[in-house]
Amino acid sequence: MRLWKNFLITGVALLLASCGGGGGSGGDSKLQYSISLRSAKSQLPLNISNAGAGLGANASYTTTLYVEGREGSAPILNGAEVFSCNLAQGLDTGALYYLDGKPEHEKDGVPLAYRSVVLGSNAGGATFHFHAGNQAGTARVTCSITNPRDLQVSIASVDIVVGAATGKPASVVGVTQAPSYLGTKNNPNMVRNNVAIQAFLRDDANQPIPTSTAANLQVSILPIGSAADGARLVSGNQSGSVLQVRTIGGIGQISLSSGVNIGTIILQYVADRFDNDVTNGIQDPVTSLHPVVVVTGVPNAVLAYADEVDISVPNGRPFIRGLTASGGVPPYAWTYSGTLPKGLTVDVAGLLVGTPKDNPGDYPVQLIVTDANGMSVAKNVTIKLVGALIEPIVFNITGCTGDVNTPCVLPAATLGADYAYAFSATGGDSSAGYTWTFTGLPAWLTAAGVGSNGLITSAAATPAGTYLFFVTVRSGTQSVTRQVSITVL
């Protein structure tokens, strides 16, 4: 009986020993769990090229982490999902990878990135990987293991330093609030005339400059172009063409208000690499320029020349035509380059106008239209001057004026002698020639031919005296009549 009781007590003691736990969260197991974690590399360079995770000598931005679990002094063997590991703190970039080639850990052959992983125990340990991103700092990786007997959790951590930040300004880049332009002051198209501007101040490793206690960024409006007239910067209680602001997390913010002119406002940013402080003088400047476009309206479509590219113009006749553009922001202003036919021009309102008088043919020109925003588009156009050159008809008589009531004096005739005079003219339609007619010729004069020439003749001029008559010449659609006189001596 005593022997049976001793056996029962011993069995109960063994059962309790196998189910109990160590310290931590209750229980008194004599088989404590422990965990260790180490990294093959304690420091990684910045991954500025966004290279993917990998293994081997060329995987410059990836390190292997080794986690091991023990029960007492013995490795924990062949446990599924024994280790839980995650990025505990330190960096917004960087990720954990399995890199085990399993399909569930890849997509299209590319390893998947995780912020936490779960690992099984093989011979008491497991490996996984940390891959650096483009942010400098210290990443802390933490792994844990839980004792199933008493749920006591054991934790181990390792720190991995990524890159190195200098904290000294090396570059500054400005960004304009979307949609990246502003309207002129009091513009009629309701385009806002104030926008937010942010300047990003970065160090040699392209990391944000730490928040400064003093103003460490100077912003100026350069006095270049008419758009700068009346424009100003605003930040808190500061207002003017030059401001000094403090960046927060490497970002300085201001706002820009426009003046009345369209164009481009050029902002200049200056930081001091020497001490990251612009209030005490700038000893080692880091600068950049930032253009901001000022418009008077937002176009619904792109500015374009809307007419045909061949324009026929009659030679020698009054001509007027309005040129047409589309898109952009009206009103439009027009100019041209090249050579127009003489007498023809393009005015600022887009009228092709004038009375061309030039050699017929093609005249290539470039028509240029500019909208209210200052945007321009040019189009190559051919002015086709049609028809022969037509000049006003002028009688070739010395001293002959344009007054039909003032006779043009012809050479005198001699009483009883032969007489001949050939009228001539210039101008008119050179392709049509001239046709002559006479009204009121004296009886002793005769018009030669049938009007194709202007010859008058006489076999014997008589009697003496002064004679008046009218001569009309026609060329194409033009005709001119003049009164002439001839004296018989």
C-alpha positions in Angstrom: 0.0 0.0 0.0 2.8 2.4 0.9 4.6 1.5 -2.3 1.5 2.4 -4.4 1.1 5.7 -2.6 4.7 6.6 -3.3 4.3 5.8 -7.0 1.2 8.0 -7.2 2.9 11.0 -5.7 5.9 10.7 -8.0 3.7 10.5 -11.1 1.8 13.6 -10.1 5.1 15.5 -9.5 6.3 14.5 -13.0 3.1 15.6 -14.6 3.3 19.0 -12.9 6.9 19.4 -14.0 6.0 18.8 -17.6 3.2 21.3 -17.7 4.6 24.2 -15.7 6.5 27.3 -17.0 9.2 29.6 -16.1 9.0 33.1 -14.8 7.4 36.0 -16.7 3.7 35.4 -17.0 2.7 32.8 -14.5 3.6 29.2 -14.0 6.9 27.7 -12.8 8.2 25.7 -15.7 11.8 24.7 -15.2 12.2 24.7 -19.0 12.5 28.5 -19.8 12.3 29.7 -23.4 14.9 32.2 -24.6 15.6 34.0 -27.9 18.6 35.6 -29.6 18.8 37.8 -32.7 21.7 39.1 -34.6 22.4 40.8 -38.0 25.1 39.9 -40.5 25.6 43.7 -41.1 25.0 46.4 -38.5 25.1 49.2 -41.1 23.8 49.5 -44.6 24.1 52.3 -47.2 21.2 54.4 -48.4 19.3 52.7 -51.2 19.1 55.8 -53.4 18.8 53.7 -56.6 15.7 51.8 -55.2 17.5 48.5 -55.9 15.6 45.3 -55.0 16.3 42.9 -52.2 18.7 40.1 -52.9 21.4 37.8 -51.6 25.1 37.7 -52.2 28.0 40.1 -52.6 26.1 42.4 -54.9 23.1 42.7 -52.5 24.7 45.9 -51.0 21.5 47.0 -49.3 20.3 43.7 -47.8 21.5 42.0 -44.6 20.6 38.6 -43.2 19.1 38.3 -39.7 19.5 35.1 -37.6 17.0 34.3 -34.9 17.5 31.4 -32.5 15.2 29.9 -29.8 16.1 27.7 -26.9 14.2 25.7 -24.3 16.5 25.7 -21.4 19.8 25.0 -23.1 18.4 22.9 -25.9 17.3 24.3 -29.3 13.6 24.4 -30.0 13.3 22.0 -32.9 10.9 21.9 -35.8 8.3 24.3 -34.5 5.9 25.9 -37.0 5.5 29.7 -36.7 7.6 29.8 -33.6 9.2 33.3 -34.3 7.3 36.5 -34.9 9.6 39.4 -36.1 8.7 42.9 -37.1 10.2 46.4 -37.7 9.6 47.9 -34.3 10.7 51.5 -34.8 13.1 53.9 -36.4 12.4 54.2 -40.1 9.4 54.7 -42.4 11.3 53.0 -45.2 13.0 49.6 -45.3 11.3 46.2 -45.2 11.7 42.6 -44.2 11.9 39.8 -46.7 11.8 36.0 -46.6 13.9 35.4 -49.7 13.2 31.7 -49.5 11.9 31.3 -53.0 8.4 30.2 -51.9 5.6 31.3 -54.2 3.6 32.7 -51.4 6.4 35.1 -50.7 6.8 36.3 -54.3 4.8 37.9 -57.0 5.8 37.4 -60.6 9.2 36.2 -59.4 9.8 39.4 -57.3 10.2 38.9 -53.5 7.4 40.6 -51.5 8.2 43.2 -48.8 6.8 42.9 -45.3 6.9 45.0 -42.1 6.5 41.7 -40.1 7.2 38.1 -40.7 6.4 34.7 -39.0 9.1 32.0 -39.1 9.3 28.4 -38.2 12.1 26.8 -36.2 14.5 24.6 -38.1 17.2 23.1 -35.9 16.3 25.8 -33.4 16.6 28.9 -35.6 15.5 30.7 -38.8 16.8 33.4 -41.1 15.1 36.4 -42.7 16.3 39.6 -44.3 16.2 43.4 -43.9 16.4 45.6 -47.0 17.3 49.3 -46.7 15.3 52.1 -48.3 16.1 55.7 -49.1 15.7 57.1 -45.5 18.7 57.4 -43.2 18.4 56.4 -39.5 18.4 53.4 -37.3 15.9 50.5 -37.9 15.1 48.3 -34.9 14.1 44.7 -35.7 12.4 42.8 -32.9 11.6 39.0 -32.7 9.6 37.2 -30.1 8.9 33.6 -29.1 6.1 32.4 -26.8 6.4 29.4 -24.4 3.2 27.3 -25.1 3.2 26.0 -21.5 2.8 29.3 -19.7 2.5 31.8 -22.6 5.6 33.6 -21.4 7.0 35.8 -24.2 10.7 36.2 -24.8 12.0 39.1 -26.9 15.2 40.0 -28.7 16.1 43.1 -30.8 18.8 44.3 -33.1 19.5 47.8 -34.5 20.6 48.3 -38.1 21.9 51.7 -39.1 21.0 52.9 -42.6 23.0 55.6 -44.3 24.3 58.7 -42.6 22.8 62.2 -42.5 25.0 65.2 -42.2 22.3 67.7 -41.3 24.0 70.3 -43.5 22.0 71.8 -46.4 23.1 70.6 -49.8 20.0 71.3 -52.0 16.7 73.1 -52.0 13.8 72.5 -54.4 10.6 74.5 -54.6 7.1 73.1 -55.4 4.0 75.1 -56.3 0.6 74.2 -54.9 -1.5 72.4 -57.6 -2.4 73.4 -60.3 1.1 75.0 -60.2 0.1 78.5 -61.5 -1.7 81.6 -60.1 -3.9 84.3 -61.7 -3.2 87.9 -62.1 -4.5 90.3 -59.4 -8.2 91.1 -60.1 -8.3 88.8 -63.2 -11.8 88.5 -64.7 -11.6 84.7 -65.0 -11.7 83.9 -61.2 -8.2 82.3 -61.2 -6.9 82.5 -57.6 -4.1 85.0 -57.2 -2.4 83.3 -54.2 -0.8 79.9 -54.0 1.1 78.0 -51.4 4.8 77.3 -52.0 6.9 74.6 -50.3 10.7 74.4 -50.4 12.4 71.1 -49.6 15.8 71.5 -47.9 17.9 68.3 -48.1 21.4 67.3 -47.0 24.2 65.4 -48.8 22.3 62.1 -48.4 19.1 63.7 -49.7 17.7 63.5 -46.2 15.5 66.3 -44.7 17.4 68.9 -42.7 16.5 68.6 -39.0 14.1 71.2 -37.7 16.0 74.4 -36.8 15.4 76.8 -34.0 16.3 79.7 -36.2 15.2 80.7 -39.7 17.2 78.6 -42.1 15.7 79.4 -45.5 15.6 82.7 -47.3 13.1 83.2 -50.2 13.2 86.1 -52.6 11.2 87.4 -55.6 13.8 88.3 -58.2 13.1 91.6 -60.0 13.0 90.0 -63.4 10.1 90.4 -65.8 6.9 92.4 -65.4 5.1 89.6 -63.5 7.3 90.4 -60.5 5.8 93.9 -60.3 3.4 94.0 -57.3 4.0 90.3 -56.4 4.7 89.5 -52.7 5.6 86.7 -50.4 3.6 86.0 -47.2 4.5 83.8 -44.2 2.8 84.4 -40.8 3.4 88.1 -39.9 6.0 88.5 -42.6 5.2 90.1 -46.0 7.4 91.4 -48.8 9.7 90.4 -51.6 12.2 88.7 -49.3 11.4 86.4 -46.3 13.3 84.2 -43.9 11.5 81.2 -42.6 12.2 78.1 -40.5 11.8 74.7 -42.0 10.0 71.9 -40.3 11.2 68.4 -41.2 13.2 69.9 -44.0 10.2 71.8 -45.5 9.7 75.5 -45.5 6.3 76.9 -46.4 5.3 80.4 -47.7 2.6 81.8 -49.9 2.9 83.9 -53.1 0.5 86.6 -54.2 0.6 87.9 -57.8 0.6 91.4 -59.3 -1.4 92.6 -62.3 0.9 91.3 -65.0 1.1 87.9 -66.7 4.4 86.1 -67.1 6.7 84.2 -64.8 7.7 85.1 -61.3 11.1 83.7 -60.4 11.7 82.8 -56.8 15.2 82.3 -55.4 15.9 80.0 -52.4 19.0 80.4 -50.3 20.2 78.2 -47.4 23.5 78.4 -45.4 25.5 75.2 -45.4 27.8 76.7 -42.8 25.4 76.6 -39.8 21.9 76.1 -41.3 21.0 79.6 -40.2 20.3 82.6 -42.5 19.6 85.1 -39.8 23.3 85.7 -39.0 24.6 86.1 -42.5 25.0 83.6 -45.2 28.6 82.3 -45.4 28.2 79.1 -47.6 25.1 79.6 -49.7 23.1 76.8 -51.3 20.7 78.3 -53.8 18.1 77.3 -56.4 15.5 79.1 -58.6 11.8 78.3 -58.9 9.6 79.7 -61.7 5.9 80.3 -61.0 3.6 81.1 -64.0 1.1 83.9 -63.7 -1.9 83.8 -66.1 -5.1 85.8 -66.6 -7.3 82.8 -67.3 -7.3 79.0 -67.7 -7.8 77.9 -71.3 -10.4 75.2 -72.1 -8.3 74.1 -75.1 -4.7 74.6 -76.4 -4.2 77.8 -78.4 -4.2 77.1 -82.1 -4.4 78.9 -85.5 -7.8 78.0 -86.9 -7.7 79.3 -90.6 -6.6 77.6 -93.8 -2.9 78.0 -94.7 -3.5 79.3 -98.3 -5.1 82.7 -98.6 -5.9 84.1 -102.1 -5.7 87.9 -102.4 -6.6 89.8 -105.6 -3.8 92.0 -106.9 -4.6 95.7 -107.0 -7.9 95.5 -105.2 -8.9 96.5 -101.6 -8.9 93.4 -99.4 -9.8 92.7 -95.8 -10.1 89.4 -93.8 -10.2 88.6 -90.2 -7.7 85.9 -89.0 -9.1 83.2 -86.6 -7.6 81.4 -83.6 -9.1 79.0 -81.1 -8.3 77.9 -77.5 -6.1 79.8 -75.2 -7.5 82.8 -73.4 -8.9 85.7 -75.5 -8.3 88.4 -76.5 -5.7 87.5 -79.1 -2.9 89.6 -80.5 -1.5 89.0 -84.0 1.9 89.7 -85.6 3.7 88.2 -88.6 7.2 87.5 -89.8 8.3 87.3 -93.5 7.4 89.5 -96.4 3.8 90.3 -97.4 2.8 91.7 -100.8 3.3 95.5 -100.9 0.2 97.3 -99.6 -0.9 94.4 -97.4 -0.4 94.1 -93.7 -1.6 92.3 -90.5 -2.8 94.4 -87.7 -2.8 93.5 -84.0 -6.5 92.6 -84.0 -5.9 90.0 -86.7 -7.0 91.8 -89.8 -5.2 91.0 -93.0 -6.0 94.2 -94.8 -4.8 96.6 -97.6 -4.7 97.0 -101.3 -1.8 94.8 -102.6 0.2 96.0 -105.5 3.0 93.6 -106.2 4.1 90.9 -108.6 1.6 88.0 -108.6 2.7 84.7 -107.0 3.1 83.1 -103.6 4.3 85.0 -100.5 5.1 82.6 -97.6 4.8 84.3 -94.2 4.4 83.1 -90.6 1.4 84.3 -88.7 1.8 84.5 -84.9 -1.1 84.7 -82.5 -0.6 85.4 -78.7 -3.4 85.0 -76.2 -4.0 86.9 -72.9 -1.7 84.5 -71.0 1.2 85.4 -73.3 1.1 81.9 -74.9 2.0 82.1 -78.6 1.5 79.8 -81.6 3.0 80.3 -85.1 1.6 79.0 -88.4 3.3 79.0 -91.8 0.8 80.5 -94.3 1.0 81.2 -98.0 -0.5 84.5 -99.3 -1.4 83.8 -103.0 -1.4 87.1 -104.9 -3.7 86.5 -107.8 -3.8 88.6 -111.0 -1.4 90.9 -112.8 -0.1 94.0 -111.1 -2.6 96.9 -111.7 -1.4 100.5 -111.2 -3.5 103.6 -111.8 -3.4 104.7 -115.5 -1.3 107.8 -116.1 -1.2 109.7 -119.4 2.4 110.3 -120.7 1.9 113.9 -121.5 4.3 116.5 -120.1 2.6 118.8 -117.7 -0.7 116.9 -117.8 -2.5 116.9 -114.4 -5.2 114.7 -113.1 -7.9 117.4 -113.5 -10.2 116.6 -116.3 -11.1 120.2 -116.7 -7.6 121.4 -117.3 -6.5 120.6 -120.8 -3.3 118.6 -121.4 -1.4 120.6 -124.1 -0.2 118.6 -127.2 2.6 119.8 -129.5 1.4 122.5 -131.9 0.5 121.8 -135.5 1.6 124.0 -138.5 -1.1 125.3 -140.8 -1.3 123.2 -144.0 1.4 120.7 -142.8 1.1 117.0 -141.9 0.6 116.2 -138.2 0.8 113.0 -136.1 0.8 112.4 -132.4 0.8 109.0 -130.6 -0.9 109.0 -127.1 0.7 106.6 -124.5 0.0 105.7 -120.9 1.4 103.7 -118.0 -0.3 101.6 -115.3 -3.5 99.7 -115.7 -3.6 95.9 -116.3 -0.4 95.1 -118.1 -1.9 91.9 -119.4 -4.9 93.6 -121.0 -3.1 96.4 -123.0 -4.8 99.7 -123.8 -7.8 100.8 -125.8 -8.2 104.4 -126.9 -11.3 106.4 -127.9 -11.6 110.1 -128.8 -14.5 112.5 -128.4 -14.8 115.8 -130.1 -11.8 115.5 -132.5 -11.5 118.5 -134.9 -12.4 117.7 -138.5 -8.9 117.9 -139.7 -7.7 115.1 -137.3 -8.3 111.4 -137.7 -7.9 108.6 -135.1 -5.8 105.9 -136.7 -6.7 102.2 -136.4 -9.7 100.9 -134.5 -8.8 101.9 -130.9 -5.8 99.6 -130.4 -3.4 102.5 -130.4 -3.6 106.2 -129.5 -2.4 107.6 -132.9 -4.0 110.7 -134.4 -2.9 112.1 -137.8 -3.7 114.9 -140.3 -2.7 115.5 -143.9 -3.1 119.2 -143.6 -3.9 121.1 -140.4 -6.4 123.8 -141.0 -7.6 126.4 -140.1 -5.4 128.1 -137.5 -6.6 128.2 -133.9 -6.8 126.1 -130.7 -8.9 123.0 -130.6 -10.2 121.0 -127.5 -11.2 117.3 -127.4 -11.4 114.3 -125.0 -9.3 111.2 -124.9 -10.2 108.0 -123.0 -7.9 105.1 -122.4 -9.1 101.7 -121.0 -7.0 98.9 -119.5 -8.8 95.9 -118.1 -11.3 97.3 -115.6 -9.8 100.7 -115.4 -10.3 103.7 -117.6 -9.2 107.4 -117.5 -10.4 110.3 -119.6 -8.5 113.5 -120.1 -9.2 116.8 -122.0 -6.5 117.8 -124.4 -5.8 120.9 -126.6 -3.9 121.4 -129.8 -3.0 124.7 -131.5 -2.6 125.1 -135.2 -0.1 127.9 -135.9 
